[in-house]
Amino acid sequence: MPETVSLDDLEAEPHAVVFPDAEPRTVRLRLAAGERVPAHRHPGRRVVLHVLSGRLALDLDDETYPVEAGEVIRFDGEREISPLAETDSVALVVLARGDDE
């Protein structure tokens, strides 16, 4: 039977795990305007980030990519990531295991 979750009902801020202990790891990210997630990596993962509302400036290594509501960006988890909310923003982040896992 499929699992259904309302993203709005998830309480953890800014990261809420959508389906605990399930793969791929899926996280709801909610950031207030001006809020930034410190630089980090997701080794061994491939990352898909879907901005549901708002606008992010996504730092990947030494480059910045604008990502707006309705847009999806994917990248290797070995890259250093640091999203900055340019407006109040909500995104869904999927962290899938890499090919070698």
Beta strands, then each sheet from edge to edge (+ up, - down):
strand 1: 15-17
strand 2: 25-31
strand 3: 45-53
strand 4: 55-60
strand 5: 63-68
strand 6: 72-76
strand 7: 81-85
strand 8: 89-97
sheet 1: 1+ 2- 8+ 3- 6+
sheet 2: 5+ 4- 7+
end
